[in-house]
Amino acid sequence: MKNFVFHNPTRILFGKGRIADLKKEIPANSRVLITYGGGSILRNGTLSEIREALSGFTVFEFPGIEPNPAYETLIQGVDLARREKIDFLLAAGGGSVIDGTKFISAAIPFAGAPWDILSKNAKVKSAVPLGSVLTLPATGSEMNNFAVVSRKSSADKLPFSSPLVYPRFSILDPEKTFTLPPKETRNGVIDAFAHVIEQYLTFPVDARVQDRFAEGLLLTLIEEGPKALKEPENYDVRANIMWTATMALNGLIAAGVPTDWATHMIGHEITAKYGLAHAETLAVVLPAMLRVRRAEKREKLLQYAERVWNLRDDPPETRIDQAIERTRQFFESLGAPTRLSGYGIGEDGIPVILSQLERHGMLALGEHASFGLDGARETLTLAL
């Protein structure tokens, strides 16, 4: 196991009715900006509950943060927050809303061009504090310090991170996920699954606790994901998926182990050029990625085959094939296509995606920093 520092300052309030606790979590006399996306939190009553919980505060609202939050939209939130002297941000929604709010948090006091935070990795020296009310478990953004923002005008989708944008708290009420459309439920399960894989399917470093945690998260998603689609108002199923998605990317299973993220980087470029949901890109890229890199991931793939898919009896290479195919079939069983062609992207799309990777300097990816354009081309060809 490698040396590591693990620290996560986000306070989690989990369970039914926790929105009522908001008033205790936000400093008195705060000027609060509620950020959210479309109309779902209006339709299911979440926004009304938040407004009621924040009675007594000076509250403003910034709706319209879209999936794959757009810089062009977020900068309007920055302008509003500066104008109204906002000193606390509350994101209400899924990972896109929380990611976008993290960017707003960092950009409000930023002295230069806010785009530099993303395009030049400009250091975030201060940020407006934020909290979240999670309504779509998927990205884990509610308990980490990462965010990804798109710029439509230039077809960029870029990440940033800062310890200053950890949410101070996040409220996780599984009941707020009961009315999610099946596609959003499916995508959340796939997103969380891929997050775990990126931190687990690399190479062994005798990190037994992290491995067992990761395998438990994967098994939970395999068991509970299909149930959530069949029983959308099953509280226990929704609770387990919600907590799994949070644990998948809060730093715990990444502590002391090598991580990959090549699948995510390719996925970002597919989203930027073709508009697919993040999880849809992961379902396409991940099975092909595992086939291309099976040699470097061999030991962990065999462990994955045995402990997650219960594959023990066949020769090693057969078990690896079966584990990768089971992964693909799992995504398909949730209703997600696992081929580029399933989204109308053909062979002519491969140079477009490769050009994006090259433009963003994604030439040495993976746990060994050895996965470049040739590997990406092979992966995308297998994913056609």
N, C-alpha and C positions, 0 to 999 in steps of 0.2 A: 504494500500500500504506500502511495506517495504521501509526502507531507501535505498538510492542508490546514486552513483556517475555516471554521464554519461558524457563521453568525447570521442569524435571521431575526430582525427586530420587529417583524410584522405580528401584530396581535390578531388572533383569529377568534371571531365570535360565531360559533357554529350552532345551527339548529333553528327550530321554529320560533317565529316571533322576535328575532333578534334585531330587526330594524328599529324597534322601540328603544333599543339601547344607544342609538346614535347620539343622543343628546349628551350622554356621559363620556363619549369618546372624542368629541370635538371641543376645543377650548372655548370657554364662554366668551361672548361678544365677538366671535369670529364673523367675518364676512365670507360667506360660503358660496361657491359656485358649483352647482350640480351639473355634471356633464353626462350626457346619455346619447343614445343612437336614434333608432326609429320609434315606432309607436308601441312596442310590446310592453314597456314598463308602464305605459298609460293604460293599455287594455287590461293588464292583469292586476292593476291596483298598486303595483310597487311604488310608483312615483307618488301616489297619494299618501302612502304610508311614510315615505321619506319626508314629504312636505309636513305631515303632521308631527313627525318626530323632531323636526327642526323648527317648530314654531318657537318664536322668541329670538331666533337668529335672523340676521340680515341675509337673505337668500336670493341668489340670481340663478338663472338656468341657461345652459348652452346645449341645445339638442342638435341632432344631425350628424354625429360622428358615425361614419360609415364603416362597414367591414373593410379590413385593410385600411386603417385610418389615413386620410389624405392630409398631407402637409397644408394644402391650400385651405382645407376646412379648419384645421387645428390653429392655424395662425390667426384666424378670426376669433377663436377662443382666447388666444394670448392677448389680442387687442382688447377684448372685453374685460378680461381679468385685470389688465393694467389700468384700464379706464376706471373700473369700479373698485380698485384697490383691494382685490380679493386676497385673503390671507389663509384660506383653506379650500381645497378642492375635494369634491366627492364624486367619484366615478360610479355610475349605476348602469351595469350592463355586463357584457362579456369582455374577453381579452382585448378586442379592438378598442373599446371605450376606455379600458384601463390603460392600455398602451398609449392611446392618444392623450389621455390625461397626464400621464407621466411626462410626455413631451411638453405639454402646456406648462406643467409644474417647473420643468427645467428652463423653459424658454422665457417665462415671465421676467425673471431677473437677469437674463443673459444679456451681456453688454454688446455682443456682436450680432451678426446675422444669424438668426436661429437655425437656419439650414446647416450651418457649420457644425452644429452638435451631431448631425447625422453624416454629413458628407466629409467632414474633416476630423471627426472624432474630437472635436473641441471639448476641453475639460469643463464639466459642470461644477461650478464653484459654490452655487447656492440653488435652492429650489423651494418652491412653495409647498408646504406639507399637504399630503393627500391621504384619503381613505377610499375604500371601495365597498359597494354592495354588489356582490356577484350574482348574475342571473343566468350565465351560460358557462358551465365548467368546461374548460378546454385547454387554455394556454398556460395556466398557472401564474398569470401576470399578477394575480391578487396577492401573491406572497413571494415576489422576486423583484429584482431591480433592473429588469430588462424591458425593452420596448422595441417594436418595429413599426416604422412609419413609411408610407408610400408618398411619392410625389408624381401626380398624374402627368404633369406637363413634360416630365423628362423620363417617364417609365422607370423610376427608381424605387426600390423597396429596401430600406437600409435600417440596420439595428443600432441601438445605442444602449449603454448601461451606465449607471451611477449609483453608488450607495445612498445618495440623497433622494432617490425616487422610490425607495421601498415604501409601500403603503404603511402608514402608521397603524392602521387596522384594516381588516376586511371582514365583512359580514357574509356568512355563507348559510343561507336558508334553503334547504333542498326543495321546499314547497314552491319556491320561485322558479323552479325548472319544470314544473308539471306541464305547462302549456307550451313548451318549446316545440317548434315544428320537428318532425322526424329527421329532416336533413340536418338541423342544427345539433340534435342529439347525437346522430351518427358522426358528424364532423368532430364533435367534442371528444368522443371516445377515440377516434383515430388520431386526433391531435395529441392527446395524452399518451397513447400507446407509442407513437413515434418519438415523443420526448423521452420516454423511458429507454427505448431502443438506442437512441443517440448516445446515451450515457452508459449503457450496459453492454452493447454488442461491439466491443472494441478488442482488447486483449487482456488476459488475466494479470492482475497484480496482487492476488491473494487478498482481495477486499471482500471478505465473506459476508459481512453485515450489509454492505451496499448491494452486493449481488442478490442476497436473499430478499432485501427490501424491494429491489427492482423486479425480481421474479414474482413476488407477491402482488405488486401493482399490476403487472401484465396479466396475471391470472384473474385478478378481480375484474379487469376490463373485459377479458374474454368471457367471463361468466355473467357479468352484469350488463354489458353493452346490449346484447340481444333482448334481455328482459326489459330494459328501459324503453325499447321500441314497442314491445308488446304490452307493457304495463306502465304507461307514462306517469301515472299517479301513484306508483308504488314508492312510498317515502323511503324505505330502507334501501331500495335499489338506487334511487336518485342520490341518497346521502352517500352511499359508497362510491358512486361515480364522481360526485363532487369532491370528496376528500382525496380520492385517488388522483384526479387531475391536478389538485393543488400540490400534493406530495411529489408528483412527477417532475416538477420544475421549481422547487423551492431551495435547491442547493444540497439537499440531504444525500440523495443517491449519487451526486457528482463529486462528493467530498473524497479526495484521495484516489480518484480513478481517472484514467484517460477518457476523453470524450471525443465525439466525432463531428456532427453537425453538417456534414457534406450534403446529406439529403435535404436539410433545411435550406441551405444556400441555393441549391438548384431550384427547389420549390419556390423560393422568393422570386426568382427570375421568371418562372412560369406565371406566377400571379401577376407580376409587374407587366408582362407583355400580353397575357391572354385572359387575365381577370378571374382565374379559378380561385375558389376558396382555398385558404392555406392547407386545410386538412386534405382536400382533394388532390393537391400536388403531392403531398406526402404519401398518399395511398398509391399514387402512380409511380413515384420515384423509388420508394423504399424497397419493394421486392426486387426490382431490377438492380438497385445499388448493392444489395446483399449478394446477388449472383455474381456481379462483376468483382466484388472484393472478398469472395468466399475464402481465398487462400490466406489473406492477412487476418481474417476474422475467424479462422477455422476452429480454434479452441473454444471460443465463446459461442460460436454457432452450434457446436456439439453440445455444450452445456445448455444452451437455449432449447435445443431440440429435446433434450432429456427432461429438463426441469419444468419447462413451460408446456411443451406439446407431448410429453410422455413417450418420446420416441427412443427406444433403447435397443431394439433387436437387430435391425438391418446394418449393413456395412456403413462406416462413417460417412462416406460421400452421399450415400442414399439418404441417410438421416438428415444431412444438411439440405439436400434437395427437398425433402419432405417438409422440413421446418420452414423453409422459405415459401413453399407452396401453401402451407397451412396459414402463413401470415397473409398471403395474397387472398386466399379464400375467406379469411376472417373479414377483411375489408369489404370484399364483394358481398358477403353475407349480410353486412350492414347496409348495403345498397350503394356502395361507392365504386365506380369504375376504377380499374387499376391499369388502364392503358391510356396513353395520350389520345389515341383514336376515339376513345370514349367521350372525349371533349372536342372532337373535331380538329385535333392538331395532328398534322401529318409530318412526313420526313422533312419537308421544307421548313418546319419550325425549329429543327435542331440547330442550324447555324445561328438563328435568331437568339436562342437561349444561350448558346456558347459565346456569342458576341457580348451578351449582357454580363456573363461571368467574367470574361476577360476585361471588360470595361470597369468592373468593380474590383478587379485585382484578386478574384477568387481562383487562384492558380495553384495553391498548395494547401488543400483542404484535408480533413480527416485527422484521425488520431496520430498518424505518422507524418502529417503535413506533406503527403506525397501524392495526393489525389488531385490531378489537374484536368486540363481540357480533354486529353485523350480518354481518360476514365469517364468524364462526364459525357463525352460523345458516345462511348460504348453503352453507358447506362441509359441514355435517352433513346438509343437505337433499340435496346432490348425492351424499352417501355412503350414502343410504338403500338 
